[in-house]
Amino acid sequence: MPVPTIDQLTIADDPARWAALGFDVEDGHCQIGTVVLGFIGAEARPGPPGIRAWSLRDLTSANLDGLATTISHKPIPQAAPEHPNGVVAIDHIVAASPELDRSVAALQAAGMDLRRVREEPTPAGAPRQAFFRLGHEILELIQEPADVVERAGGTDRPVRFWGLALLVEDLDRCAEQLAGSVSDVRPAVQPGRRIASVRRSAGLTLPLALMSR
């Protein structure tokens, strides 16, 4: 069976703010690697900020435990050229679940490719993570910490999109180019890699990280 791949992410964000960060944006769209980002504007319609939905190819079901999903039949496009800021691809998408095992089962039932479950906490406090391969990209599904689950009213809630990590050809050059809008470059959790975060002052509605190869 073909491995599911990402066609498009729909993001409730201002495309001008992405353009100001060195992304090629045209008519409210931006292609990173083979994935299209479609910006609808945070005030365009009711709903949460950040990633609102996505479309995936080669799913057997759009029931992904609450992630707003449509099945796409579009062919995979040619990868976009490097953006002026050096971004070349999406490294991974992060989503959060109040009940990881339930969500993993739903994603597997829809045809998604589970690669591993990591039974160790992240620096941000997520106790467990599951990783799904989506072509060149990865979905990192994290278990919400117990205090977050309790504050939000328990485990009877859907999965939610959280943020993005993008692959940059030259992270030091990118950080210098975007000085003031990104954090200092620091070691990433993945051995041998480095990361910088886009600051809230940049005005994006979702957490965005920039990563070295």
C-alpha positions in Angstrom: 0.0 0.0 0.0 1.2 3.5 -0.8 2.4 5.5 2.3 0.1 8.5 3.0 1.6 11.9 2.1 0.7 15.5 2.8 -1.0 17.5 0.1 -1.8 20.7 2.0 -1.9 22.3 5.4 -4.6 25.0 6.0 -3.3 27.6 8.4 -5.2 30.4 10.0 -2.5 33.0 9.7 -1.6 36.2 7.9 0.4 35.3 4.8 2.2 38.7 4.9 3.8 37.7 8.2 5.3 34.6 6.5 6.5 36.6 3.6 8.2 39.0 6.1 10.1 35.9 7.4 11.6 35.2 4.0 9.0 32.7 2.6 7.8 32.9 -1.0 4.1 33.5 -0.7 1.8 34.1 -3.6 -2.0 34.4 -3.6 -2.2 33.2 0.0 -0.2 30.1 -0.6 3.3 28.9 0.0 4.9 25.6 -1.0 7.6 24.1 1.2 9.1 21.0 -0.4 6.1 19.2 -1.8 3.6 20.5 0.7 1.3 23.5 0.1 0.5 25.9 2.9 -2.8 27.6 2.4 -3.3 30.7 4.5 -6.9 31.7 5.4 -6.2 34.6 7.8 -6.8 34.2 11.5 -10.1 36.2 11.3 -11.3 34.6 8.1 -13.7 32.2 9.8 -14.4 31.0 13.4 -11.9 28.5 14.8 -8.6 28.1 16.4 -5.4 29.8 15.3 -2.5 27.9 13.7 -3.1 24.7 11.6 -6.8 24.2 11.1 -6.8 21.2 8.8 -4.8 19.2 6.3 -5.3 17.0 3.3 -3.5 13.7 2.8 -3.2 11.3 -0.1 -3.6 7.5 0.2 -5.6 7.4 3.4 -8.2 4.7 3.9 -10.2 7.0 6.2 -10.3 10.6 7.1 -11.2 9.7 10.8 -8.0 10.7 12.5 -9.3 11.0 16.1 -10.4 14.6 15.6 -7.7 16.1 13.3 -9.6 17.9 10.5 -8.7 15.8 7.5 -9.7 15.5 3.9 -8.5 12.9 1.4 -6.6 14.3 -1.6 -6.2 12.7 -5.0 -3.8 15.4 -6.3 -0.4 14.1 -7.6 2.7 14.9 -5.6 4.1 18.1 -7.1 7.7 18.8 -7.9 9.5 20.1 -4.8 9.6 23.9 -4.5 12.9 25.6 -4.7 14.7 26.9 -1.5 13.0 29.9 0.0 15.0 33.1 0.4 15.4 32.3 4.1 16.9 28.9 3.3 13.9 26.7 4.2 13.8 23.7 1.9 11.2 21.3 3.5 9.0 20.5 6.4 10.8 18.3 8.9 7.9 17.4 11.1 4.4 18.5 12.2 3.5 18.3 15.8 0.0 17.3 17.1 -1.1 16.7 20.7 -3.4 14.0 22.0 -5.0 13.7 25.5 -5.0 9.9 25.0 -2.0 8.7 22.9 -2.9 5.1 22.5 -6.4 5.8 21.3 -5.1 8.3 18.8 -2.3 6.0 17.5 -4.9 3.3 17.0 -7.1 5.6 15.0 -4.3 6.9 12.8 -3.1 3.3 12.1 -6.6 2.2 11.2 -6.7 5.0 8.6 -3.5 3.7 7.0 -0.9 5.9 8.5 2.6 4.4 9.0 3.6 4.2 12.7 7.4 4.1 12.9 7.9 4.1 16.7 6.6 5.2 20.1 9.1 6.9 22.3 8.6 6.3 26.0 10.6 9.2 27.2 9.6 12.8 28.1 10.4 15.7 25.9 12.1 18.8 27.2 8.7 20.5 27.1 7.2 17.8 29.3 5.3 15.5 27.0 5.7 12.1 28.5 5.4 10.0 25.3 5.5 10.5 21.6 4.5 8.5 18.5 6.1 9.1 15.1 4.4 8.5 11.8 6.1 8.7 8.4 4.3 10.8 5.7 6.6 10.6 2.7 9.4 13.0 3.5 7.7 14.5 6.4 7.0 13.2 9.9 4.0 13.6 12.2 5.1 13.7 15.8 2.1 13.0 18.0 2.7 13.9 21.6 0.8 12.8 24.7 -0.4 15.8 26.6 1.1 16.1 30.1 -1.2 15.0 32.9 -1.7 18.5 34.3 -2.7 19.7 30.8 -5.2 16.9 30.4 -6.7 17.6 33.8 -7.0 21.4 33.2 -8.7 20.8 29.8 -11.3 18.5 31.2 -10.0 14.9 30.7 -9.1 12.6 27.9 -12.5 12.7 26.0 -11.2 15.3 23.6 -9.9 15.2 20.0 -6.3 15.4 18.8 -5.2 19.0 18.0 -2.6 20.4 15.7 0.2 22.2 17.5 3.2 23.4 15.4 5.7 22.9 12.7 9.4 22.3 12.4 11.1 23.3 9.1 14.3 22.1 7.6 16.8 24.9 6.7 19.8 24.5 4.4 22.0 26.9 6.4 20.5 27.5 9.9 23.2 30.1 10.9 22.6 32.2 7.8 18.8 32.0 8.3 19.1 33.0 12.0 21.3 36.0 11.0 18.9 37.0 8.2 15.9 36.8 10.6 17.8 38.3 13.6 15.2 39.7 16.1 12.5 37.3 14.9 14.2 34.0 15.9 15.8 32.7 19.1 19.5 31.9 19.4 20.5 28.6 17.6 20.8 25.8 20.1 21.3 22.0 20.1 18.2 20.0 19.2 16.9 16.9 20.9 18.0 14.9 17.9 21.7 14.2 18.2 23.9 16.3 15.8 21.1 18.7 14.9 20.4 22.3 15.9 17.3 24.4 16.2 16.0 27.9 16.5 12.5 29.1 17.3 10.5 31.9 15.7 9.7 34.4 18.4 6.1 35.3 19.2 6.9 38.9 18.3 7.0 37.7 14.6 3.2 37.5 14.9 2.6 33.9 13.8 -0.3 32.0 15.3 1.5 28.7 15.7 4.8 27.6 17.1 7.4 27.4 14.3 10.9 25.9 14.6 13.8 26.0 12.2 16.1 23.0 12.1 19.5 22.1 10.6 19.9 18.9 8.6 
